[in-house]
Amino acid sequence: MPQKIKFLAAYGDIDKEVELSLITGGYWHIYIDRGYLGQVICVQGKWEVKLQNEGTLEREDIEEIEDRITRYMQGQ
């Protein structure tokens, strides 16, 4: 069963569902309203976000995603 983190986030003036889904190999996929945005991987102990289209997310958004994954992993 896949492991997921779901939350609502402001995307412009609209709240959208964000889903972070852990897949085989330790990668997390990023979905906003079921649309794929990219992936998050851990390289040498640091999260790296690889987006399909650069500039899709602001730096603060990326930091929030990294923080949520870190907290999720520490809680296991």
All heavy atoms as a GROMACS GRO file, in nm:
protein
  627
    1MET      N    1   0.085  -0.119   0.000
    1MET     CA    2   0.000   0.000   0.000
    1MET      C    3   0.088   0.124   0.000
    1MET      O    4   0.178   0.137   0.083
    1MET     CB    5  -0.088  -0.002   0.123
    1MET     CG    6  -0.182   0.113   0.132
    1MET     SD    7  -0.317   0.069   0.242
    1MET     CE    8  -0.325   0.211   0.341
    2PRO      N    9   0.064   0.217  -0.094
    2PRO     CA   10   0.149   0.336  -0.101
    2PRO      C   11   0.131   0.427   0.020
    2PRO      O   12   0.023   0.434   0.079
    2PRO     CB   13   0.102   0.406  -0.228
    2PRO     CG   14  -0.025   0.344  -0.268
    2PRO     CD   15  -0.037   0.214  -0.196
    3GLN      N   16   0.238   0.492   0.057
    3GLN     CA   17   0.233   0.588   0.167
    3GLN      C   18   0.213   0.726   0.108
    3GLN      O   19   0.279   0.763   0.011
    3GLN     CB   20   0.363   0.581   0.247
    3GLN     CG   21   0.384   0.445   0.310
    3GLN     CD   22   0.516   0.436   0.384
    3GLN    OE1   23   0.578   0.536   0.415
    3GLN    NE2   24   0.557   0.315   0.413
    4LYS      N   25   0.122   0.803   0.170
    4LYS     CA   26   0.088   0.934   0.115
    4LYS      C   27   0.078   1.038   0.224
    4LYS      O   28   0.042   1.009   0.337
    4LYS     CB   29  -0.045   0.927   0.041
    4LYS     CG   30  -0.044   0.835  -0.078
    4LYS     CD   31  -0.177   0.832  -0.147
    4LYS     CE   32  -0.170   0.737  -0.265
    4LYS     NZ   33  -0.294   0.731  -0.338
    5ILE      N   34   0.108   1.159   0.186
    5ILE     CA   35   0.087   1.278   0.269
    5ILE      C   36  -0.008   1.366   0.188
    5ILE      O   37   0.020   1.398   0.073
    5ILE     CB   38   0.218   1.353   0.295
    5ILE    CG1   39   0.322   1.263   0.361
    5ILE    CG2   40   0.192   1.479   0.377
    5ILE    CD1   41   0.462   1.324   0.364
    6LYS      N   42  -0.121   1.404   0.248
    6LYS     CA   43  -0.217   1.490   0.179
    6LYS      C   44  -0.245   1.614   0.264
    6LYS      O   45  -0.257   1.603   0.386
    6LYS     CB   46  -0.348   1.416   0.154
    6LYS     CG   47  -0.338   1.305   0.053
    6LYS     CD   48  -0.475   1.245   0.027
    6LYS     CE   49  -0.469   1.136  -0.077
    6LYS     NZ   50  -0.603   1.083  -0.106
    7PHE      N   51  -0.257   1.728   0.197
    7PHE     CA   52  -0.292   1.852   0.266
    7PHE      C   53  -0.344   1.953   0.164
    7PHE      O   54  -0.322   1.938   0.044
    7PHE     CB   55  -0.172   1.908   0.344
    7PHE     CG   56  -0.050   1.936   0.260
    7PHE    CD1   57  -0.025   2.064   0.212
    7PHE    CD2   58   0.041   1.836   0.231
    7PHE    CE1   59   0.088   2.091   0.137
    7PHE    CE2   60   0.156   1.862   0.157
    7PHE     CZ   61   0.179   1.990   0.110
    8LEU      N   62  -0.414   2.054   0.212
    8LEU     CA   63  -0.460   2.163   0.128
    8LEU      C   64  -0.358   2.276   0.134
    8LEU      O   65  -0.302   2.305   0.240
    8LEU     CB   66  -0.596   2.215   0.174
    8LEU     CG   67  -0.715   2.124   0.149
    8LEU    CD1   68  -0.842   2.189   0.204
    8LEU    CD2   69  -0.732   2.094   0.001
    9ALA      N   70  -0.337   2.339   0.019
    9ALA     CA   71  -0.244   2.451   0.012
    9ALA      C   72  -0.300   2.558  -0.081
    9ALA      O   73  -0.370   2.526  -0.178
    9ALA     CB   74  -0.108   2.404  -0.038
   10ALA      N   75  -0.269   2.683  -0.050
   10ALA     CA   76  -0.310   2.793  -0.134
   10ALA      C   77  -0.229   2.789  -0.264
   10ALA      O   78  -0.106   2.781  -0.262
   10ALA     CB   79  -0.290   2.925  -0.063
   11TYR      N   80  -0.299   2.789  -0.374
   11TYR     CA   81  -0.236   2.788  -0.505
   11TYR      C   82  -0.298   2.906  -0.579
   11TYR      O   83  -0.406   2.896  -0.636
   11TYR     CB   84  -0.266   2.655  -0.575
   11TYR     CG   85  -0.175   2.622  -0.690
   11TYR    CD1   86  -0.046   2.576  -0.668
   11TYR    CD2   87  -0.218   2.636  -0.821
   11TYR    CE1   88   0.038   2.543  -0.773
   11TYR    CE2   89  -0.136   2.604  -0.927
   11TYR     CZ   90  -0.009   2.557  -0.902
   11TYR     OH   91   0.073   2.526  -1.007
   12GLY      N   92  -0.230   3.020  -0.570
   12GLY     CA   93  -0.292   3.143  -0.614
   12GLY      C   94  -0.400   3.180  -0.514
   12GLY      O   95  -0.376   3.178  -0.393
   13ASP      N   96  -0.521   3.206  -0.561
   13ASP     CA   97  -0.633   3.240  -0.473
   13ASP      C   98  -0.720   3.120  -0.439
   13ASP      O   99  -0.825   3.135  -0.377
   13ASP     CB  100  -0.720   3.348  -0.538
   13ASP     CG  101  -0.648   3.481  -0.549
   13ASP    OD1  102  -0.554   3.503  -0.471
   13ASP    OD2  103  -0.686   3.561  -0.636
   14ILE      N  104  -0.678   3.000  -0.481
   14ILE     CA  105  -0.759   2.880  -0.463
   14ILE      C  106  -0.685   2.778  -0.377
   14ILE      O  107  -0.564   2.762  -0.391
   14ILE     CB  108  -0.790   2.817  -0.601
   14ILE    CG1  109  -0.862   2.916  -0.691
   14ILE    CG2  110  -0.870   2.689  -0.586
   14ILE    CD1  111  -0.872   2.873  -0.834
   15ASP      N  112  -0.758   2.710  -0.289
   15ASP     CA  113  -0.699   2.599  -0.214
   15ASP      C  114  -0.706   2.474  -0.300
   15ASP      O  115  -0.810   2.443  -0.358
   15ASP     CB  116  -0.776   2.573  -0.083
   15ASP     CG  117  -0.744   2.677   0.022
   15ASP    OD1  118  -0.643   2.748   0.008
   15ASP    OD2  119  -0.820   2.687   0.119
   16LYS      N  120  -0.593   2.404  -0.311
   16LYS     CA  121  -0.587   2.282  -0.389
   16LYS      C  122  -0.529   2.171  -0.304
   16LYS      O  123  -0.450   2.196  -0.213
   16LYS     CB  124  -0.502   2.301  -0.515
   16LYS     CG  125  -0.563   2.398  -0.613
   16LYS     CD  126  -0.490   2.396  -0.744
   16LYS     CE  127  -0.560   2.488  -0.844
   16LYS     NZ  128  -0.506   2.470  -0.978
   17GLU      N  129  -0.568   2.047  -0.337
   17GLU     CA  130  -0.514   1.932  -0.264
   17GLU      C  131  -0.375   1.898  -0.316
   17GLU      O  132  -0.354   1.883  -0.436
   17GLU     CB  133  -0.604   1.810  -0.281
   17GLU     CG  134  -0.552   1.691  -0.202
   17GLU     CD  135  -0.638   1.568  -0.217
   17GLU    OE1  136  -0.632   1.506  -0.325
   17GLU    OE2  137  -0.709   1.536  -0.122
   18VAL      N  138  -0.283   1.887  -0.222
   18VAL     CA  139  -0.147   1.844  -0.253
   18VAL      C  140  -0.132   1.703  -0.201
   18VAL      O  141  -0.171   1.673  -0.089
   18VAL     CB  142  -0.042   1.936  -0.186
   18VAL    CG1  143   0.100   1.887  -0.213
   18VAL    CG2  144  -0.059   2.080  -0.231
   19GLU      N  145  -0.077   1.617  -0.284
   19GLU     CA  146  -0.051   1.479  -0.242
   19GLU      C  147   0.095   1.447  -0.269
   19GLU      O  148   0.144   1.469  -0.380
   19GLU     CB  149  -0.139   1.381  -0.319
   19GLU     CG  150  -0.116   1.237  -0.278
   19GLU     CD  151  -0.204   1.141  -0.354
   19GLU    OE1  152  -0.327   1.156  -0.348
   19GLU    OE2  153  -0.148   1.051  -0.420
   20LEU      N  154   0.162   1.398  -0.167
   20LEU     CA  155   0.299   1.351  -0.179
   20LEU      C  156   0.291   1.200  -0.162
   20LEU      O  157   0.246   1.151  -0.059
   20LEU     CB  158   0.388   1.414  -0.072
   20LEU     CG  159   0.381   1.567  -0.063
   20LEU    CD1  160   0.459   1.616   0.058
   20LEU    CD2  161   0.432   1.630  -0.191
   21SER      N  162   0.332   1.127  -0.264
   21SER     CA  163   0.315   0.982  -0.265
   21SER      C  164   0.450   0.913  -0.275
   21SER      O  165   0.526   0.935  -0.370
   21SER     CB  166   0.227   0.944  -0.384
   21SER     OG  167   0.204   0.806  -0.388
   22LEU      N  168   0.482   0.829  -0.176
   22LEU     CA  169   0.607   0.756  -0.173
   22LEU      C  170   0.598   0.638  -0.269
   22LEU      O  171   0.504   0.559  -0.263
   22LEU     CB  172   0.636   0.706  -0.032
   22LEU     CG  173   0.766   0.628  -0.012
   22LEU    CD1  174   0.888   0.713  -0.046
   22LEU    CD2  175   0.776   0.577   0.131
   23ILE      N  176   0.696   0.628  -0.359
   23ILE     CA  177   0.697   0.517  -0.454
   23ILE      C  178   0.822   0.432  -0.431
   23ILE      O  179   0.914   0.472  -0.359
   23ILE     CB  180   0.689   0.567  -0.600
   23ILE    CG1  181   0.810   0.654  -0.634
   23ILE    CG2  182   0.561   0.644  -0.623
   23ILE    CD1  183   0.822   0.686  -0.781
   24THR      N  184   0.824   0.316  -0.494
   24THR     CA  185   0.938   0.226  -0.482
   24THR      C  186   1.068   0.297  -0.516
   24THR      O  187   1.074   0.371  -0.614
   24THR     CB  188   0.919   0.105  -0.576
   24THR    OG1  189   0.795   0.042  -0.544
   24THR    CG2  190   1.032   0.005  -0.562
   25GLY      N  191   1.170   0.275  -0.436
   25GLY     CA  192   1.299   0.339  -0.458
   25GLY      C  193   1.322   0.460  -0.370
   25GLY      O  194   1.426   0.523  -0.378
   26GLY      N  195   1.222   0.494  -0.287
   26GLY     CA  196   1.239   0.606  -0.196
   26GLY      C  197   1.211   0.742  -0.256
   26GLY      O  198   1.247   0.845  -0.199
   27TYR      N  199   1.148   0.746  -0.371
   27TYR     CA  200   1.111   0.871  -0.435
   27TYR      C  201   0.970   0.911  -0.392
   27TYR      O  202   0.885   0.827  -0.370
   27TYR     CB  203   1.111   0.857  -0.588
   27TYR     CG  204   1.245   0.832  -0.648
   27TYR    CD1  205   1.299   0.704  -0.652
   27TYR    CD2  206   1.318   0.936  -0.702
   27TYR    CE1  207   1.423   0.681  -0.709
   27TYR    CE2  208   1.442   0.914  -0.760
   27TYR     CZ  209   1.495   0.787  -0.762
   27TYR     OH  210   1.617   0.764  -0.818
   28TRP      N  211   0.947   1.040  -0.384
   28TRP     CA  212   0.813   1.093  -0.358
   28TRP      C  213   0.767   1.165  -0.484
   28TRP      O  214   0.841   1.245  -0.541
   28TRP     CB  215   0.817   1.193  -0.242
   28TRP     CG  216   0.842   1.131  -0.110
   28TRP    CD1  217   0.964   1.100  -0.056
   28TRP    CD2  218   0.745   1.094  -0.012
   28TRP    NE1  219   0.948   1.045   0.067
   28TRP    CE2  220   0.814   1.040   0.098
   28TRP    CE3  221   0.606   1.099  -0.009
   28TRP    CZ2  222   0.749   0.993   0.211
   28TRP    CZ3  223   0.541   1.053   0.104
   28TRP    CH2  224   0.611   1.001   0.212
   29HIS      N  225   0.646   1.137  -0.528
   29HIS     CA  226   0.587   1.213  -0.637
   29HIS      C  227   0.500   1.325  -0.580
   29HIS      O  228   0.436   1.307  -0.478
   29HIS     CB  229   0.501   1.122  -0.726
   29HIS     CG  230   0.582   1.044  -0.823
   29HIS    ND1  231   0.526   0.959  -0.913
   29HIS    CD2  232   0.716   1.037  -0.845
   29HIS    CE1  233   0.620   0.903  -0.988
   29HIS    NE2  234   0.737   0.949  -0.947
   30ILE      N  235   0.501   1.439  -0.647
   30ILE     CA  236   0.423   1.555  -0.607
   30ILE      C  237   0.305   1.570  -0.703
   30ILE      O  238   0.325   1.577  -0.825
   30ILE     CB  239   0.506   1.685  -0.613
   30ILE    CG1  240   0.633   1.672  -0.532
   30ILE    CG2  241   0.422   1.805  -0.570
   30ILE    CD1  242   0.734   1.784  -0.560
   31TYR      N  243   0.184   1.571  -0.645
   31TYR     CA  244   0.063   1.594  -0.724
   31TYR      C  245  -0.013   1.712  -0.664
   31TYR      O  246  -0.023   1.724  -0.542
   31TYR     CB  247  -0.030   1.472  -0.720
   31TYR     CG  248   0.031   1.346  -0.774
   31TYR    CD1  249   0.093   1.256  -0.691
   31TYR    CD2  250   0.023   1.316  -0.910
   31TYR    CE1  251   0.149   1.138  -0.740
   31TYR    CE2  252   0.078   1.199  -0.960
   31TYR     CZ  253   0.141   1.111  -0.875
   31TYR     OH  254   0.196   0.996  -0.924
   32ILE      N  255  -0.064   1.798  -0.750
   32ILE     CA  256  -0.155   1.904  -0.706
   32ILE      C  257  -0.283   1.886  -0.787
   32ILE      O  258  -0.279   1.887  -0.911
   32ILE     CB  259  -0.096   2.045  -0.724
   32ILE    CG1  260   0.024   2.061  -0.633
   32ILE    CG2  261  -0.202   2.151  -0.695
   32ILE    CD1  262   0.089   2.197  -0.636
   33ASP      N  263  -0.394   1.865  -0.714
   33ASP     CA  264  -0.522   1.833  -0.778
   33ASP      C  265  -0.506   1.720  -0.880
   33ASP      O  266  -0.554   1.728  -0.993
   33ASP     CB  267  -0.586   1.956  -0.841
   33ASP     CG  268  -0.662   2.040  -0.740
   33ASP    OD1  269  -0.677   1.997  -0.624
   33ASP    OD2  270  -0.706   2.150  -0.779
   34ARG      N  271  -0.434   1.618  -0.840
   34ARG     CA  272  -0.410   1.496  -0.920
   34ARG      C  273  -0.321   1.517  -1.041
   34ARG      O  274  -0.302   1.427  -1.122
   34ARG     CB  275  -0.541   1.430  -0.960
   34ARG     CG  276  -0.621   1.385  -0.843
   34ARG     CD  277  -0.743   1.309  -0.888
   34ARG     NE  278  -0.822   1.273  -0.772
   34ARG     CZ  279  -0.947   1.236  -0.778
   34ARG    NH1  280  -1.008   1.231  -0.893
   34ARG    NH2  281  -1.012   1.204  -0.669
   35GLY      N  282  -0.268   1.638  -1.058
   35GLY     CA  283  -0.176   1.662  -1.168
   35GLY      C  284  -0.032   1.646  -1.121
   35GLY      O  285   0.007   1.702  -1.019
   36TYR      N  286   0.047   1.569  -1.194
   36TYR     CA  287   0.186   1.542  -1.156
   36TYR      C  288   0.272   1.666  -1.178
   36TYR      O  289   0.271   1.725  -1.286
   36TYR     CB  290   0.239   1.425  -1.239
   36TYR     CG  291   0.383   1.392  -1.211
   36TYR    CD1  292   0.419   1.324  -1.095
   36TYR    CD2  293   0.483   1.426  -1.301
   36TYR    CE1  294   0.551   1.292  -1.069
   36TYR    CE2  295   0.615   1.395  -1.276
   36TYR     CZ  296   0.649   1.327  -1.160
   36TYR     OH  297   0.780   1.296  -1.134
   37LEU      N  298   0.347   1.704  -1.072
   37LEU     CA  299   0.436   1.820  -1.082
   37LEU      C  300   0.583   1.782  -1.086
   37LEU      O  301   0.664   1.854  -1.143
   37LEU     CB  302   0.414   1.915  -0.964
   37LEU     CG  303   0.326   2.035  -0.992
   37LEU    CD1  304   0.186   1.995  -1.025
   37LEU    CD2  305   0.333   2.132  -0.881
   38GLY      N  306   0.620   1.672  -1.021
   38GLY     CA  307   0.760   1.633  -1.016
   38GLY      C  308   0.784   1.533  -0.905
   38GLY      O  309   0.692   1.467  -0.858
   39GLN      N  310   0.911   1.524  -0.864
   39GLN     CA  311   0.945   1.427  -0.761
   39GLN      C  312   1.043   1.485  -0.660
   39GLN      O  313   1.108   1.585  -0.687
   39GLN     CB  314   1.000   1.300  -0.822
   39GLN     CG  315   1.131   1.318  -0.896
   39GLN     CD  316   1.176   1.189  -0.962
   39GLN    OE1  317   1.110   1.087  -0.953
   39GLN    NE2  318   1.289   1.192  -1.027
   40VAL      N  319   1.048   1.419  -0.547
   40VAL     CA  320   1.141   1.456  -0.440
   40VAL      C  321   1.225   1.333  -0.412
   40VAL      O  322   1.173   1.223  -0.395
   40VAL     CB  323   1.065   1.498  -0.312
   40VAL    CG1  324   1.161   1.543  -0.205
   40VAL    CG2  325   0.963   1.607  -0.342
   41ILE      N  326   1.357   1.352  -0.408
   41ILE     CA  327   1.447   1.242  -0.377
   41ILE      C  328   1.546   1.287  -0.270
   41ILE      O  329   1.572   1.406  -0.254
   41ILE     CB  330   1.523   1.193  -0.502
   41ILE    CG1  331   1.607   1.305  -0.564
   41ILE    CG2  332   1.428   1.136  -0.604
   41ILE    CD1  333   1.695   1.261  -0.678
   42CYS      N  334   1.597   1.191  -0.196
   42CYS     CA  335   1.697   1.221  -0.094
   42CYS      C  336   1.834   1.186  -0.149
   42CYS      O  337   1.861   1.072  -0.187
   42CYS     CB  338   1.669   1.142   0.034
   42CYS     SG  339   1.772   1.195   0.172
   43VAL      N  340   1.920   1.287  -0.157
   43VAL     CA  341   2.056   1.268  -0.207
   43VAL      C  342   2.152   1.312  -0.097
   43VAL      O  343   2.149   1.429  -0.055
   43VAL     CB  344   2.079   1.350  -0.336
   43VAL    CG1  345   2.223   1.336  -0.383
   43VAL    CG2  346   1.982   1.310  -0.444
   44GLN      N  347   2.231   1.217  -0.048
   44GLN     CA  348   2.329   1.243   0.058
   44GLN      C  349   2.266   1.315   0.177
   44GLN      O  350   2.319   1.413   0.229
   44GLN     CB  351   2.447   1.321   0.003
   44GLN     CG  352   2.524   1.244  -0.103
   44GLN     CD  353   2.640   1.321  -0.160
   44GLN    OE1  354   2.652   1.442  -0.143
   44GLN    NE2  355   2.728   1.250  -0.229
   45GLY      N  356   2.148   1.267   0.217
   45GLY     CA  357   2.081   1.320   0.336
   45GLY      C  358   2.006   1.450   0.317
   45GLY      O  359   1.957   1.508   0.413
   46LYS      N  360   1.995   1.498   0.193
   46LYS     CA  361   1.925   1.624   0.167
   46LYS      C  362   1.820   1.602   0.058
   46LYS      O  363   1.845   1.536  -0.042
   46LYS     CB  364   2.024   1.731   0.121
   46LYS     CG  365   1.960   1.865   0.100
   46LYS     CD  366   2.061   1.971   0.063
   46LYS     CE  367   1.984   2.098   0.037
   46LYS     NZ  368   2.062   2.208   0.004
   47TRP      N  369   1.700   1.658   0.081
   47TRP     CA  370   1.593   1.645  -0.017
   47TRP      C  371   1.621   1.733  -0.139
   47TRP      O  372   1.666   1.846  -0.127
   47TRP     CB  373   1.459   1.688   0.042
   47TRP     CG  374   1.411   1.598   0.150
   47TRP    CD1  375   1.394   1.630   0.281
   47TRP    CD2  376   1.373   1.462   0.138
   47TRP    NE1  377   1.348   1.521   0.352
   47TRP    CE2  378   1.335   1.416   0.266
   47TRP    CE3  379   1.368   1.370   0.033
   47TRP    CZ2  380   1.292   1.285   0.290
   47TRP    CZ3  381   1.326   1.241   0.057
   47TRP    CH2  382   1.287   1.200   0.183
   48GLU      N  383   1.594   1.678  -0.257
   48GLU     CA  384   1.604   1.753  -0.381
   48GLU      C  385   1.470   1.741  -0.454
   48GLU      O  386   1.419   1.631  -0.472
   48GLU     CB  387   1.716   1.700  -0.470
   48GLU     CG  388   1.854   1.729  -0.417
   48GLU     CD  389   1.964   1.692  -0.515
   48GLU    OE1  390   1.935   1.670  -0.634
   48GLU    OE2  391   2.079   1.686  -0.470
   49VAL      N  392   1.416   1.854  -0.494
   49VAL     CA  393   1.289   1.857  -0.566
   49VAL      C  394   1.320   1.878  -0.714
   49VAL      O  395   1.387   1.973  -0.753
   49VAL     CB  396   1.198   1.969  -0.512
   49VAL    CG1  397   1.070   1.978  -0.593
   49VAL    CG2  398   1.168   1.948  -0.365
   50LYS      N  399   1.269   1.784  -0.795
   50LYS     CA  400   1.287   1.791  -0.940
   50LYS      C  401   1.149   1.811  -1.002
   50LYS      O  402   1.066   1.721  -1.003
   50LYS     CB  403   1.348   1.661  -0.994
   50LYS     CG  404   1.475   1.618  -0.924
   50LYS     CD  405   1.589   1.708  -0.961
   50LYS     CE  406   1.717   1.653  -0.898
   50LYS     NZ  407   1.828   1.738  -0.917
   51LEU      N  408   1.125   1.930  -1.053
   51LEU     CA  409   0.994   1.963  -1.110
   51LEU      C  410   0.990   1.938  -1.260
   51LEU      O  411   1.093   1.953  -1.328
   51LEU     CB  412   0.960   2.109  -1.081
   51LEU     CG  413   0.951   2.149  -0.934
   51LEU    CD1  414   0.934   2.300  -0.923
   51LEU    CD2  415   0.838   2.076  -0.866
   52GLN      N  416   0.873   1.901  -1.310
   52GLN     CA  417   0.853   1.885  -1.454
   52GLN      C  418   0.880   2.017  -1.526
   52GLN      O  419   0.944   2.019  -1.628
   52GLN     CB  420   0.709   1.841  -1.484
   52GLN     CG  421   0.678   1.701  -1.444
   52GLN     CD  422   0.720   1.601  -1.549
   52GLN    OE1  423   0.834   1.555  -1.546
   52GLN    NE2  424   0.633   1.568  -1.638
   53ASN      N  425   0.826   2.125  -1.469
   53ASN     CA  426   0.844   2.258  -1.526
   53ASN      C  427   0.900   2.349  -1.417
   53ASN      O  428   0.831   2.377  -1.319
   53ASN     CB  429   0.710   2.314  -1.576
   53ASN     CG  430   0.652   2.231  -1.688
   53ASN    OD1  431   0.720   2.201  -1.785
   53ASN    ND2  432   0.527   2.192  -1.674
   54GLU      N  433   1.022   2.393  -1.435
   54GLU     CA  434   1.084   2.484  -1.338
   54GLU      C  435   0.995   2.606  -1.319
   54GLU      O  436   0.933   2.654  -1.413
   54GLU     CB  437   1.223   2.527  -1.385
   54GLU     CG  438   1.324   2.414  -1.387
   54GLU     CD  439   1.351   2.356  -1.250
   54GLU    OE1  440   1.358   2.430  -1.151
   54GLU    OE2  441   1.364   2.232  -1.242
   55GLY      N  442   0.989   2.656  -1.198
   55GLY     CA  443   0.910   2.774  -1.170
   55GLY      C  444   0.765   2.744  -1.138
   55GLY      O  445   0.687   2.836  -1.112
   56THR      N  446   0.727   2.616  -1.138
   56THR     CA  447   0.590   2.578  -1.105
   56THR      C  448   0.559   2.609  -0.959
   56THR      O  449   0.448   2.649  -0.926
   56THR     CB  450   0.567   2.428  -1.130
   56THR    OG1  451   0.603   2.399  -1.265
   56THR    CG2  452   0.424   2.388  -1.108
   57LEU      N  453   0.658   2.590  -0.873
   57LEU     CA  454   0.643   2.615  -0.730
   57LEU      C  455   0.745   2.720  -0.685
   57LEU      O  456   0.855   2.726  -0.738
   57LEU     CB  457   0.666   2.486  -0.650
   57LEU     CG  458   0.568   2.372  -0.675
   57LEU    CD1  459   0.613   2.248  -0.598
   57LEU    CD2  460   0.427   2.410  -0.635
   58GLU      N  461   0.705   2.797  -0.586
   58GLU     CA  462   0.795   2.895  -0.526
   58GLU      C  463   0.888   2.823  -0.427
   58GLU      O  464   0.859   2.713  -0.381
   58GLU     CB  465   0.715   3.002  -0.450
   58GLU     CG  466   0.618   3.080  -0.536
   58GLU     CD  467   0.689   3.172  -0.634
   58GLU    OE1  468   0.798   3.223  -0.600
   58GLU    OE2  469   0.635   3.192  -0.745
   59ARG      N  470   0.999   2.886  -0.393
   59ARG     CA  471   1.095   2.827  -0.299
   59ARG      C  472   1.027   2.792  -0.166
   59ARG      O  473   1.055   2.687  -0.108
   59ARG     CB  474   1.212   2.923  -0.275
   59ARG     CG  475   1.320   2.869  -0.183
   59ARG     CD  476   1.398   2.758  -0.253
   59ARG     NE  477   1.427   2.656  -0.153
   59ARG     CZ  478   1.447   2.529  -0.179
   59ARG    NH1  479   1.446   2.487  -0.302
   59ARG    NH2  480   1.470   2.442  -0.085
   60GLU      N  481   0.937   2.876  -0.117
   60GLU     CA  482   0.867   2.849   0.009
   60GLU      C  483   0.781   2.723  -0.002
   60GLU      O  484   0.771   2.646   0.093
   60GLU     CB  485   0.778   2.968   0.050
   60GLU     CG  486   0.855   3.096   0.078
   60GLU     CD  487   0.886   3.176  -0.048
   60GLU    OE1  488   0.821   3.156  -0.154
   60GLU    OE2  489   0.979   3.257  -0.042
   61ASP      N  490   0.721   2.701  -0.119
   61ASP     CA  491   0.640   2.581  -0.142
   61ASP      C  492   0.728   2.456  -0.136
   61ASP      O  493   0.692   2.355  -0.075
   61ASP     CB  494   0.570   2.586  -0.278
   61ASP     CG  495   0.479   2.707  -0.293
   61ASP    OD1  496   0.417   2.748  -0.192
   61ASP    OD2  497   0.470   2.760  -0.404
   62ILE      N  498   0.843   2.464  -0.200
   62ILE     CA  499   0.936   2.351  -0.201
   62ILE      C  500   0.985   2.321  -0.061
   62ILE      O  501   0.992   2.205  -0.020
   62ILE     CB  502   1.053   2.382  -0.297
   62ILE    CG1  503   1.001   2.384  -0.442
   62ILE    CG2  504   1.166   2.280  -0.280
   62ILE    CD1  505   1.099   2.436  -0.543
   63GLU      N  506   1.017   2.425   0.016
   63GLU     CA  507   1.062   2.405   0.154
   63GLU      C  508   0.953   2.340   0.239
   63GLU      O  509   0.981   2.255   0.323
   63GLU     CB  510   1.107   2.538   0.215
   63GLU     CG  511   1.237   2.588   0.156
   63GLU     CD  512   1.271   2.730   0.197
   63GLU    OE1  513   1.190   2.797   0.265
   63GLU    OE2  514   1.380   2.776   0.158
   64GLU      N  515   0.828   2.378   0.216
   64GLU     CA  516   0.716   2.318   0.290
   64GLU      C  517   0.703   2.170   0.257
   64GLU      O  518   0.681   2.087   0.345
   64GLU     CB  519   0.586   2.392   0.259
   64GLU     CG  520   0.465   2.335   0.329
   64GLU     CD  521   0.468   2.348   0.481
   64GLU    OE1  522   0.537   2.437   0.533
   64GLU    OE2  523   0.400   2.267   0.548
   65ILE      N  524   0.717   2.135   0.131
   65ILE     CA  525   0.710   1.994   0.089
   65ILE      C  526   0.824   1.916   0.154
   65ILE      O  527   0.802   1.807   0.209
   65ILE     CB  528   0.714   1.984  -0.065
   65ILE    CG1  529   0.581   2.032  -0.122
   65ILE    CG2  530   0.747   1.841  -0.109
   65ILE    CD1  531   0.580   2.051  -0.272
   66GLU      N  532   0.945   1.969   0.149
   66GLU     CA  533   1.059   1.901   0.211
   66GLU      C  534   1.036   1.882   0.360
   66GLU      O  535   1.063   1.774   0.416
   66GLU     CB  536   1.187   1.981   0.187
   66GLU     CG  537   1.230   1.987   0.043
   66GLU     CD  538   1.341   2.088   0.017
   66GLU    OE1  539   1.364   2.178   0.100
   66GLU    OE2  540   1.404   2.076  -0.088
   67ASP      N  541   0.984   1.984   0.426
   67ASP     CA  542   0.958   1.978   0.570
   67ASP      C  543   0.852   1.874   0.603
   67ASP      O  544   0.867   1.796   0.698
   67ASP     CB  545   0.916   2.116   0.622
   67ASP     CG  546   0.897   2.118   0.772
   67ASP    OD1  547   0.989   2.074   0.844
   67ASP    OD2  548   0.789   2.162   0.818
   68ARG      N  549   0.746   1.868   0.526
   68ARG     CA  550   0.639   1.769   0.552
   68ARG      C  551   0.690   1.627   0.534
   68ARG      O  552   0.656   1.538   0.612
   68ARG     CB  553   0.518   1.797   0.464
   68ARG     CG  554   0.439   1.917   0.512
   68ARG     CD  555   0.313   1.934   0.430
   68ARG     NE  556   0.242   2.053   0.471
   68ARG     CZ  557   0.131   2.052   0.544
   68ARG    NH1  558   0.079   1.940   0.586
   68ARG    NH2  559   0.071   2.166   0.575
   69ILE      N  560   0.772   1.604   0.432
   69ILE     CA  561   0.827   1.470   0.412
   69ILE      C  562   0.922   1.434   0.526
   69ILE      O  563   0.917   1.322   0.579
   69ILE     CB  564   0.898   1.459   0.275
   69ILE    CG1  565   0.794   1.469   0.162
   69ILE    CG2  566   0.977   1.328   0.265
   69ILE    CD1  567   0.854   1.477   0.023
   70THR      N  568   1.005   1.528   0.568
   70THR     CA  569   1.099   1.503   0.678
   70THR      C  570   1.023   1.467   0.804
   70THR      O  571   1.056   1.368   0.872
   70THR     CB  572   1.188   1.626   0.703
   70THR    OG1  573   1.267   1.650   0.585
   70THR    CG2  574   1.280   1.605   0.822
   71ARG      N  575   0.920   1.544   0.838
   71ARG     CA  576   0.840   1.515   0.959
   71ARG      C  577   0.770   1.380   0.948
   71ARG      O  578   0.764   1.305   1.045
   71ARG     CB  579   0.738   1.626   0.985
   71ARG     CG  580   0.804   1.753   1.039
   71ARG     CD  581   0.703   1.858   1.072
   71ARG     NE  582   0.646   1.905   0.944
   71ARG     CZ  583   0.537   1.975   0.932
   71ARG    NH1  584   0.464   2.006   1.037
   71ARG    NH2  585   0.494   2.016   0.816
   72TYR      N  586   0.721   1.348   0.831
   72TYR     CA  587   0.654   1.220   0.809
   72TYR      C  588   0.752   1.105   0.831
   72TYR      O  589   0.722   1.007   0.900
   72TYR     CB  590   0.596   1.214   0.667
   72TYR     CG  591   0.527   1.085   0.636
   72TYR    CD1  592   0.394   1.066   0.668
   72TYR    CD2  593   0.595   0.982   0.572
   72TYR    CE1  594   0.328   0.947   0.639
   72TYR    CE2  595   0.532   0.862   0.543
   72TYR     CZ  596   0.399   0.845   0.575
   72TYR     OH  597   0.336   0.728   0.547
   73MET      N  598   0.871   1.117   0.773
   73MET     CA  599   0.972   1.011   0.784
   73MET      C  600   1.021   0.996   0.928
   73MET      O  601   1.049   0.885   0.973
   73MET     CB  602   1.089   1.038   0.690
   73MET     CG  603   1.051   1.041   0.543
   73MET     SD  604   0.980   0.888   0.481
   73MET     CE  605   1.126   0.786   0.474
   74GLN      N  606   1.031   1.104   1.002
   74GLN     CA  607   1.076   1.097   1.141
   74GLN      C  608   0.969   1.036   1.230
   74GLN      O  609   1.001   0.977   1.333
   74GLN     CB  610   1.112   1.237   1.192
   74GLN     CG  611   1.238   1.290   1.130
   74GLN     CD  612   1.265   1.436   1.167
   74GLN    OE1  613   1.178   1.507   1.216
   74GLN    NE2  614   1.387   1.480   1.141
   75GLY      N  615   0.843   1.046   1.190
   75GLY     CA  616   0.733   0.993   1.269
   75GLY      C  617   0.712   0.844   1.251
   75GLY      O  618   0.632   0.783   1.322
   76GLN      N  619   0.783   0.784   1.160
   76GLN     CA  620   0.763   0.641   1.134
   76GLN      C  621   0.844   0.556   1.229
   76GLN      O  622   0.947   0.585   1.272
   76GLN     CB  623   0.798   0.606   0.990
   76GLN     CG  624   0.697   0.660   0.895
   76GLN     CD  625   0.720   0.606   0.754
   76GLN    OE1  626   0.824   0.553   0.721
   76GLN    NE2  627   0.620   0.619   0.672
   0.00000   0.00000   0.00000
